[in-house]
């Protein structure tokens, strides 16, 4: 028999002391449950991804000392540990794991396959390790491939099986996107089939800048059955019992947590990403402009769910075009959420700007410039509140708007973090309806209708001129979102998008808007990655770009 614990914890990049404390707590928890081995996640000591921190010798030295401290502490007879850390040897840097037991490091294994796509850029800072062999831990030969080693086609798992490994234990830093749990299950299933060995997949938890790591660690037996499934979006240390029989090792007992559906998972990813960004960067509270529209309403709900009502200040910034509906809806939303709600009219500063520019603008027609003055005035006021009270500004633009530039630089784009940056407009509506019917686990906000139905039902508008709606200048959002998903996520050509039933002129126009808004997106706040291809880490288009698909 072998009792293996998986520690699905939430480290912070660069906080070696804090991460060490979590490792010690996780090991103590595993020891209380009689574990023989505790498996931690990828680069647990440094946090993941450490990016260019690993270029600093002082950082690598601090990680090395931390591993040696853990090794000395393991002389207490408690569980063996498999711990990820960055290390250097002979002028090279590796993404490594240390196998620790009995007061010493009994083995080190390095990541072989370094990912260099999407959000990953490991070839830039790490060197590839040699093909690994198993490590003998308490009489069991363990294969320890690291994350990408099981995703690619390097044959790491087959090599470990051929060299005598009995169980594969995999530390991972696999970020969330919609449907990712099933993708991981399929990846592990392929490796179990090819190697003939059971596999334990330990995944990190927590928000790190744009990325959210969702946990959901699990294991498959050699017969392809699910051995255990840990929870998603929750820290946990879970033990499973493994028994060696005539056909090798199999899981005798383990938890079976339910994985949430896509809407709940998306909402919880946004919530976790916002919570960790705010807390890990030391902000006491947050402030946002509550306009009476759907985007600011769901961001307010996310902020209260992530941080608590006492840490959100919502500010209505009305102008002459702000409707009575918006004033009422914003107040109702703040009341439902229980957060602080202030009203700061912007008529006087907007008129001041207009008067200051009147001579310079004499003889010109009013238009976008004057509309943007309203947005930039609001942005300035929110940033002033941020500076005065130390509150991070939450910015509230959705992916549809960010795609086509329907946002104002230094205005509504002001802010430190955007929890809905990677959600299209129709997804925002869908999550708003879902949140009114559900309180996600770990949420600090109230139950019931927290986003007034009128906000969901009314036509969206920036309210920068009389009777304005978004559809004055954009296609209907279901049409826009489908075109954008084809262009951004699927990289489809114009001809293929038109074949789906879209108007060719509209598709060309949206593609053009997508390209010319790149300079705005480069200056936008980071936000939670939800789709397979978010702006920034995943999609890196040039700002200066004259290509247009004329298909």
Buried (B, 14 or more C-beta within 10 A) or exposed (E): EBBBBBBBBBBBBBBBEBBBEBBEBBBEBBBEEEBBBBBBBBBBBBBBBBBEBBEEEEBBEBBBEBBBEBBEBBEEEBBBBBBBBBBBEEEEBBBBBBBBBEEEBBBBBBBBBBBEEBBBBBEEBBBBBEBBBBBBBEEBBBBBBBBBBBBEEBBBBBBBBEEEBBBBBBBBBBBBBBEBBEEBBEBBBBBBEEBEBBBBBBBBBBBBBBBBBBBBBBBBBBEEEBBBBBBBBBBBBBBBBBEBEEEBBBBBEBBEBEBBEEBBBBBBBBBBBBBBBBBBEEBEBBBBBBBBBBBBBBBBBBBBBBBBBEBBBBBBBBBEBBBEBBBEBBBBBBEBBBBBBEEBEBEEBBBEBBEEBEEEEEEEEEEEEBBBBBBBBBBBBBBEBBEEEEBBBBBBBBBBBBBBBBBBBEBBBBBBBBBBBBBBBBBBBBBBEBBBEBBBEBBBBBEEBBBBEBBBEBEBBBBBBEEBEBBEEBBEBEBBBBBBBBBBBEEBBBEEBBEEEBEEEBBBBBBEBBBEBBEBBEEBBBBBBBBBBBBBBBBEEEEEEEEEBEE
